[in-house]
Amino acid sequence: MAFHRLAVTALVVGSLSVSQAFTPVGLVGTRSVQNELRMVATTPSDLGMDVDKSDSSGSMMDLSGIVFSGLKGKALSLKPEDFPKSRDIKAVIPEDCFEPETAKSLGYLSVSTIGTALCTAVGVGMVGAIGTSILTLPIWAAYSAVTGTVAMGLWVLAHECGHGAFSKDKKLQDAVGYILHSLLLVPYYSWQRSHAVHHQYTNHMELGETHVPEQLEENGAYQRREAFLKEFGEEKGLQLWGIVQGFLHLVVGWPGYLLIGATGGPARGMTNHFYPNPLTEPTLPKKELFPGNWKEKVYQSDIGIAAVVGGLVAWGACRGFGEVMALYGGPLLVINAWLVLYTWLQHTDTDVPHFTDEDHNFIGSTHVAHHYDSSIPHYKAQAATDAIKENFPELYLYDPTPIPEALWRVCKGCAVVEKRGDKYIWKNDGLEEALSK
């Protein structure tokens, strides 16, 4: 498996499927579409921003301590003036790509539903045959890996609903999205809003939503990683640090994000997807995560979560919580791990920078196309991507790194960022050789 990166925006973006990932950088604009926020990318020129031709990126930038990904640092060499305007990108994408087809979306939903149901039926048979004792844990782990991967298709469709890419029938779309999100223990409208904010402020140091890096400071992640290296040696310490980071992100990360806004930008304070008001005082109150009418929508989302949790408790009380974990909890953990895995890789690598308000500008793979306009359905994203790649070939960046290797590099090498010029760069001074292994 390899992942591709396509640059059509302020720095670097790329192409996505479950087996592909990319890294986007910049800013998108929002446009309201009934209940959801549709994300439409804008370039610096679209926003009326002056482009500084004397930008210090590229070969003029201090590259010491930067560990290159498969992009070989190309994400650092592109400048705002290198990229086309939003209207130029839209002009090359087939108009059909912007139109969701309800029948096709329902077809994909049927395939994922049937596949998940068949896996679950096998699981029900396994419960009767082998039970759910601790001795059967390896078997159930394998079952969870398969079922969770199949059920990941349901999350993709739920994600489409949140973006308005499932159907022009908004009632049908919200009904499907609400049910799927609730079954996955994700509040629908709360996630719809926070994910739209993620699109708007991708790789923004203060206002980004998910996978916002920690800045270099005393008693922070950098010092904790250094403590690992001092205690266990550079090679083993870095490996242990990577294992810990992998566990925290892939296992703890998603519930941590929903409950306390883990890895979200600091400007909004601590957030919770089940309660609309900030849990701590935000530094930018006007940028709170759930403003205005979104507060009521958060509570509407909670009804679906409460119903599913109630059903799980009743199931556990009647059949035992071992069965609940075997048939539901384990696959859900795998779904969450997939979700964090590809979103983490889409927005993070050792040579991909982050920005602040002063220089945060434009973002836009299939995921480039998705960040350019998130109403493009997933089954049309490849066509949109191909059109962008064909028309802007000089901006297409390809990273041949296999996903496991890329993930391991990110786990070990993306601890904290330091400001260098007008960008925030991952700090890995002295670890360049160790991180290349």
N, C-alpha and C positions, 0 to 999 in steps of 0.2 A: 504494500500500500504506500502510496506517495501522496503528498499534498502540494497543491499549486498555489502560487500567489500572483495575483494580477493587480498591477498598479494603474488605477485610473483616477486617482484622487490626490490629496495633499501629500501622501507618502506612499504607503503600500497597502494593498488589499488583495484578496485572492478568491479561490474557488472552493466550494464546499459540498461534500456529501458526507455520509457517516464515515466514509473512509478517506475523506479529504479535509484539509483545514487551510486557513489563511490568516493573514494579519491585517486588519484595517486600521487606519489612523486618521483622525480628523473630526469634522463636524458635518451634520446633516440638518436640513430644515424640516419642520413638521407641517403637515396639512391635515385638518380634521376630516374624518370620514365617518359620520354618525358616531357610533360608540367607540371606534378604535382610532388610534393615531396612525396615519399613513406617513411613512418616512420617505421624503424625496430629497435626494442629496443636492447640495449647492456648492459651487466652487468659490474660491476667493473673489474671482471676477464677478460672479453672480451676486455676491454679498456686497459688492462695492468696496472691497478691501484693496488697499494699495499693496502691491507686491514689491518687496525689497530685493532688487537685483543683486545686492551685495551680501545676500544670505551666506552664512558661514558653513552651511552643510556641505556634504560631499567631500572632495579631497582636501578641502581647507580645514575640515573638522579634525580635532584631536581624537584619533582612533585608539589611543592607548587604553588597554584594559577592556576593550570591547571584543567579545567573543562572537565570531561570525557564525550565523546559521548557514543553511544551504543557499541563502540569497547572497552570501559573500559581502554583506554590508551594503548592498544596493539600496536598501530601504533608507539609508542615511544620505545617499547621493542625490536623490531627487528633490527638486525645488518646486514651490507652488506654481511658478510660471510654466512648469513642464506639462501641466495637466489641462485638459480641455474643459470647456464650460459645461454646465449641466445640460443645457439644450443641445449641445453637440453630441453628448453621449446618448441622450434620448432619441436623437435623430437617426442613429444607426441601429437601434434596437427595434426589431419587428413590432409593429403596433399590437399584434395579437398577443405578445408576451404580457401585456398589461391587463389582459382580460381573463379573469377566473372562469372556469367551466364547471358548473355545479355537478353535472353528471360525472365528469372525470374525477373531481374531488371526492365524490361519494364512492366512486369505484375504488380509489386508493384507500378510503376509509374502510370499505368492505374487506379488502384484501388484508389490511392490518388487523381488523377485528377478527376475521376468521382465523388468521394465523395465530393470534394471541389466544383465541378460544380453543384451538386445537392443542396448543402447548399446555394450556390449563387443564384440558381434559386428560392429557397424559399425566399431568401432575396429580390430579385427583385419583387416578388409577394407582400411581406410585404411593400415595398416602395409604391406600388399602393394602398394598403389597409389602412395603418396607417400613411404614410408620415414619415418625419424625424425631426419633431419638438422636442424641449427639453422635452416635456411631454412623448415622446416615448423612452427616453434615457434608462430606465431600460430594455425595451424589446430588444433594439438594443445591450445593454450590454450582455444580455443572448445569443443573436444571435452571437455576436462576440466570446463569450467563446466557443460555439459549433463549429462554422466555423473555428476559429483559431486553435482549437485543431485538427480538421480533416485535415486542411491544413498543420499542422505540419509535416504530412507525406511527403509532397513535400520538406520540408526543409531537412528531413532525406535523401531523394534521391539526393538532391542537394549536400549535404555533402558527400555522396558516390562518386559522380562525382569528387569532389575536391581531393579526396584521391586515385582516380584510382580504386575504388572498384565497379564501376557500370558496366563496360564492357571492354573487350580487344580492342574494336573498339574505339580508342582514339578520332576520329573525332566526332562520335556519342556521346561519353561521354562528351566531352567538349561542344558540341552543347546543350545537355540537361542541363548540369550544368550552362552554360552561361544564357540560357533562364530562368531557375528556379531562379537563384540568382538575375537576373535583375528584375524579377517580384516581388521579395521580397525586392528590393532596397538594395541589397548587391552586391558590385562589385566582380565578379567571381574570376578573377585571383588575385586580391588584397587579397581577403579572403583566397584563396588557399595558398598563400605564408605565410600570417600571421598565419594561422591555423597550417601550417607545423612547423613554428617556435614555436608555443605553444606546439606542441608535443615534439619538441626537448628540450625545456627548462621548462617543467612542474615543478611548485613549486620552480622555481629559483628566488631568491630575486632581482637580477639585470636584468636578461635577460628574465624572464618569460613573456609570452604574454597572457594577461587576468588574472584577479583575483589575481594579485600580491599584497600582503598586505603592508600596510604602516608600517614603522618602528617607534618605540617609539621615540618621539622627542618633543620639546617644541612646543606649539600651534598646535598640531596635533589632530588626531581623538580621541586619548585617553583623551586629555583634554576636547574636545567637549563632549564626553560621560560623563565625570565627571561633566561637567557643567549641563547636563541634570539631573543627579542624585542629584546634589546640589539644583537645582531649583524646582524639582518636587518630590523629595524623591526617594529612591532606587528602589522600586518596580514600581511605575508609570513612573519614569524617564527612567528606563531600557526598559519599554514597549514602551514609546514614541520614544526612540532611535531606537528600533527594527523596528517600523513602518516607520520611516524616512529612515532607511537603506534598508528596503524592497522596498519602493517606488523608491529610487535612483537606486537600482540595477535592479529591474524588469521592470520599466517603462522608466527610463532615461538611464540606463546602456548601452544597445546595441547601440543606436544612438551615445551616448557619446563615446563609444569605436571606432566606425567607423570614427567619426569626429576628435577626439583629442586623441585617444589611451587611454581612461580612463581605469584604473586598469592595464595598461600595465607596463612592467618593466621600470625603470628610465634610464637605460643605453643607450637606443636608442633615448632619447629625446621625445618630443611630436610628435605624428604621425597622419597621415590622410590617410584613405584608398582610397581617390579619387585624392590625389596628392602624387607623389612618394618620394619627398624629405622631410627630417625631418623638422618640423615646428620650432623646437628649436635645439640648438647645442647639439648633443649627446655626452655623456662622452666616448663612445666607437664607434667612427665613422665607424670602420670596421664591426660593428654589426648592421648597419642600417637595417631597416625593408625591404626595397625594393632596393636591390643592382643590379647593372648591367642591364641585359635584363628585369628584373622585372619592371623597370620604364616604359618601353614601354607597358608592359602588364597591368599596372595600367590604362594607358590611354585607352587601348582597352576595359577594363572593364567599363570605364566611358561612352562609347558610348551606351551600353545597359541601364545603369541607366538613361542617358539623354533621351533616347527613351521612357522609362516607365514614367518618370516624365512628359515629354511632353504630353503623353497620358492622364495622370491623370489631368493635367491642362486643357486640352481640354475637358475632361469629366466634370470637375467641371464647366467650363465656359458654357457648354451646358445644364447640368442637375442640377447644384447646388452642392456646396462642401459638403453640408449636406449628400447628397446621396453617394458621394465619401467616406466620413468618415464612413457612416453606412455599406456600402457593402465592402469596402476595408481597410480603416484606422483602424477601430476597430478590425477586425480579425488579421491584421498585428501586432497590439500592443500585442495581445494574443500570436501570434507566437513568437514574440521577448521575451515576458515574459517567455514562456516555455523554449526557448533557454537558457536564462540567468539562469533560475531556475535550470535546471539539470546540466549545466556546473559549476555553482557556487557550488552546492552540490558535484559534482564529485571531486572537487579540494580543498574543504575547510571544516574543522570542528574544533571544539575547541581543540581537542587533536591530530591534524595532523600538523606536522612541515613543515617548508620551509628551503631551503639551499642556500648556496653561491657557487662560483666556487670551493672553496677548498674541499667541501665535497658533491657537487651535483653529483649524479651518475646515477642510473638506474631506469627506469620506465617500466613499461610495463603494468576482468569481462567480461559481454561481453565487457565492456570498457577496462578491463585489456587486453584482446585479441586485442582490437582496438588499444590501445597504444603500444602493443607489435609489431603489424604489421597492419597498418591502411588500407592495401589493402584487408583485410578480409571483405567481404560483410556483411551487418548487418544481413542478413538471415542465415548466417553461423557462426555468432559470438557466439551463444549459444553452438553450438557443440564444438567450440574451447575452450570456457570457461569451459564446462563440462570436457573436456580432461585435462585441466590445474588443475582444482579442484581435479579430481580423482588422478592425479599423484603427486600432491604437497598438500595433505590434511592438513599438519601441518601449511601451510602458508595461508590457507583459513580463512578469518575473516568475521564474519557475524554481521551486525548491524540491529536489529529488529525495530529500530526507524521509525515510520511512517513519510513520507515526510513532511507533514505540521509541525510536531513537530521538525524535524531536521532543517527545514528552519527557524523556529522561534528561535531556539538555535543559529544558525549561524548569523542571523540578529542581535541578541542581544550581542553575545559573541565573534564575530570576528571583532574587531575594529582595533587593532594594534598588532604587534609582537615585542618581545624583544629577544635578543640573549641569549641563555642559553646553555653553552658548545659549541658544534658544530652545533646546530640547532637553528632556530628561532621559538619561541613558542608564541601562542596567550596569551596576558597579561590580566588576569582576577582576579588578587589578590583581595580577599575580596568579590568577587561576586559569589563564587562557589555555595552557597545555592540558591541565587536569580536566577541564570541561570539554575538551575535544575528544576525550577517550570515550 
